[in-house]
Amino acid sequence: MDDRVVARQVPDPVPDPRPLVVSIVESFPDAIALPVAGPHLSLEVRGKRFGWYMEDHHSDGRIVINCKALPGVGEVMTQANGSVYHIPKMAKNRGWGLGIWLDVPGIDWDEVHSLLRDAYQIMASRTKKAKTAE
């Protein structure tokens, strides 16, 4: 038996993830990625924000999505892959429970799509309830 460790091939990050994020967001009904504050995008459904796409926020040189998540999701994702996922420091108490670094190798874009869909659904269900209550 060969005991050598074989290095796993990890795909490089997408050079410019912005168009892919916009494409994912705008695949959801009534969702839009609105440019705000330079390179940042507000990810919204019917005027309610479910995520932020940020480039070089606080001059850190990073590319990140911070999005809504159900309680505990951020912790689970961070434990599973702390190089890609984190819990946003400033916003976790406001339901912004998941951060996704987009400038690292190994991004699973199907998973990003699923997490953004979950964030979208949190806000879409709230706006739907608000509309039916009117």
C-alpha positions as CSV (number, residue, x, y, z in Angstrom):
1,M,0.0,0.0,0.0
2,D,1.3,3.5,-0.9
3,D,1.3,5.8,2.1
4,R,2.1,9.0,0.2
5,V,-0.3,11.9,0.7
6,V,-1.8,13.0,-2.6
7,A,-2.4,16.7,-2.8
8,R,-6.1,17.5,-3.6
9,Q,-6.6,19.8,-6.5
10,V,-8.4,22.9,-5.3
11,P,-9.9,25.1,-8.0
12,D,-8.7,28.7,-8.1
13,P,-11.2,31.4,-7.1
14,V,-13.3,32.9,-9.9
15,P,-11.2,36.0,-11.1
16,D,-14.3,38.3,-10.9
17,P,-17.1,36.7,-9.0
18,R,-19.4,39.7,-9.3
19,P,-21.1,38.7,-12.6
20,L,-21.7,35.2,-11.2
21,V,-23.3,36.6,-8.0
22,V,-25.5,38.9,-10.0
23,S,-26.6,36.0,-12.2
24,I,-27.5,33.8,-9.1
25,V,-29.4,36.6,-7.4
26,E,-31.3,37.7,-10.5
27,S,-32.4,34.1,-11.1
28,F,-34.7,34.4,-8.0
29,P,-38.2,35.9,-8.6
30,D,-38.3,39.7,-7.8
31,A,-34.6,39.7,-6.8
32,I,-32.0,42.2,-7.9
33,A,-28.4,43.1,-7.2
34,L,-28.3,46.8,-6.9
35,P,-24.9,48.7,-7.1
36,V,-24.3,50.8,-4.0
37,A,-21.3,52.5,-2.5
38,G,-18.7,51.8,-5.3
39,P,-18.2,48.2,-6.0
40,H,-20.7,46.9,-3.4
41,L,-24.0,45.3,-4.3
42,S,-27.2,45.2,-2.2
43,L,-28.9,41.9,-2.8
44,E,-32.7,42.5,-2.5
45,V,-36.1,41.1,-3.0
46,R,-39.0,43.6,-3.3
47,G,-36.9,46.3,-1.7
48,K,-35.7,44.2,1.3
49,R,-32.1,43.3,1.6
50,F,-31.1,39.7,2.1
51,G,-27.4,40.1,1.4
52,W,-24.4,42.3,0.7
53,Y,-21.7,41.7,-1.9
54,M,-18.6,43.7,-0.9
55,E,-15.2,44.2,-2.6
56,D,-12.4,45.7,-0.5
57,H,-14.7,46.7,2.3
58,H,-12.7,48.5,5.0
59,S,-9.8,48.5,2.6
60,D,-9.2,44.8,3.4
61,G,-8.7,43.7,-0.2
62,R,-11.2,40.9,0.3
63,I,-14.4,39.9,-1.7
64,V,-17.2,38.7,0.4
65,I,-21.0,38.1,0.6
66,N,-22.7,38.6,3.9
67,C,-26.2,37.3,4.0
68,K,-29.2,36.4,6.1
69,A,-29.2,32.9,7.5
70,L,-31.3,31.0,10.0
71,P,-29.9,30.7,13.5
72,G,-27.0,28.3,13.7
73,V,-26.2,28.1,9.9
74,G,-23.2,30.4,10.2
75,E,-21.7,28.2,13.0
76,V,-22.2,25.0,11.1
77,M,-20.8,26.4,7.8
78,T,-17.8,27.9,9.6
79,Q,-17.0,24.6,11.4
80,A,-17.3,22.8,8.1
81,N,-15.0,25.1,6.1
82,G,-13.6,28.1,8.0
83,S,-11.5,29.2,5.1
84,V,-14.6,30.0,3.0
85,Y,-17.3,30.8,5.6
86,H,-17.4,33.1,8.6
87,I,-19.8,34.8,10.9
88,P,-19.9,38.5,10.2
89,K,-18.7,40.3,13.3
90,M,-20.7,43.5,13.1
91,A,-24.0,42.1,11.9
92,K,-24.5,38.7,13.4
93,N,-27.0,40.0,16.0
94,R,-29.2,41.4,13.2
95,G,-29.8,38.1,11.3
96,W,-26.7,38.5,9.1
97,G,-25.4,35.1,10.2
98,L,-23.3,34.0,7.3
99,G,-20.3,35.4,5.5
100,I,-18.8,33.8,2.4
101,W,-15.3,34.7,1.3
102,L,-15.2,34.6,-2.5
103,D,-11.5,35.2,-3.0
104,V,-10.2,31.9,-1.7
105,P,-9.7,28.5,-3.5
106,G,-12.4,25.9,-3.2
107,I,-15.6,27.9,-3.6
108,D,-18.6,25.5,-4.2
109,W,-20.8,27.7,-6.3
110,D,-23.7,25.3,-6.1
111,E,-23.5,25.7,-2.3
112,V,-23.3,29.5,-2.6
113,H,-26.3,29.4,-4.8
114,S,-28.2,27.4,-2.2
115,L,-27.2,29.7,0.7
116,L,-28.2,32.8,-1.3
117,R,-31.5,31.1,-2.1
118,D,-32.1,30.5,1.6
119,A,-31.2,34.1,2.4
120,Y,-33.5,35.3,-0.3
121,Q,-36.4,33.0,0.9
122,I,-36.1,34.5,4.5
123,M,-36.7,38.0,3.2
124,A,-39.1,37.0,0.4
125,S,-41.4,35.3,2.9
126,R,-41.3,38.4,5.1
127,T,-42.2,40.7,2.2
128,K,-45.0,38.3,1.1
129,K,-46.5,38.4,4.6
130,A,-46.3,42.1,4.7
131,K,-48.0,42.4,1.3
132,T,-50.9,40.0,2.3
133,A,-51.3,42.0,5.6
134,E,-52.0,45.2,3.7
